[in-house]
Amino acid sequence: MTALLRIIHLIDPFTLWTGRIFAFLIVPLMLGLVYEVFARYLFAAPTVWAYDVTYMMYGALFMLGASYALYQGAHIRTDILYRNWSPRTQGIVDAALYIFFFYPGIIFFLVAGWDYASRSYLVNEQAAVSPWRPYIWPFKMILPITAILLLIQGLSELLKSVYAAIAGEWPPEHHAKEVVV
């Protein structure tokens, strides 16, 4: 049991740290939007790059925050039956769901995302509909990075579930989540 807790204590701070770092993507997103609004409406001089920057920053923020959301328990869960189960039953069900659904889905996401991003990199893909034509392979590389981060945090969540299944209670820090503001 202590080995499970050690691994959990290695992964969770890493996910917390990456979530805090990726939260700063809101700054270029906000700056791009504010600049575009001022340029467009105050000076009648819209930019050619603001749309591309904002959708890339929003997409990156959304995707790279997925592992942090998993750590926080912020993903959707139907609790109609789950909340009435004992921690042991919750742990067994969660562990089975991670093994049979989460991991196969995220591994597929990793393989498909890597294929998608690497093809984009090999052709040095640029946005086709934008007059600015930014390179979009760095944006597409977020897909496999997100999958790797989700696999790492998924291991922590699986180990927490195994702990609950064995011990009959969740690890002490399981409910002590922090919200980044």
Steps between C-alpha positions, in 0.01 A plus 500: 500500500783739571641438150165607353501815710860582400414483131185706556708756691738525204234535230248732665744787569626470141144534369432787738817675380417451129144623560632817661747558217246437223250730672723788390393436140203713592730804488587492125140400430368800688763737358425391144126548549535837671743624236265389221198668659688830542654484153172410332253725681707799608738530206307317223814294440427129556793262514559196282653297784265541799253228401777245451672589827177483700379165368845348543540634854148396598549154351835464675357618831207261472707197397801550725271556799334160456741313730460770766121466467537122544707561815234738632216257424346761269411265216138393465383213717150365552471467877146362528621159616870568557462735798306236696767233458769426754853626425602139431228458234578843355867404478425169327269665247739790438799268456308284252387807305853638486639168378230414246391842372727787601837348410395348164334829403794717600751265336297522179493879543878501544564289189252694283617835638863415437422392144300819439766728652800329342346519152438868555862548610642308206323724248553814712125558487363851505143619551337500158214743561690771684674785318762489778564128429659400832668164538252273670711193570597637846130532577437143382789371718280585797294187425768240584631715786149507647468124460831443682397730786165321525671160507725618783215643709284200408761278667463700819122475485520126431732454799261701720220270386707190577583646841128555569414151378758343733483729805127576489571872513637759263856626551505793744587758235236373255248766598748774590500668160620849422339734251729726299352849478 
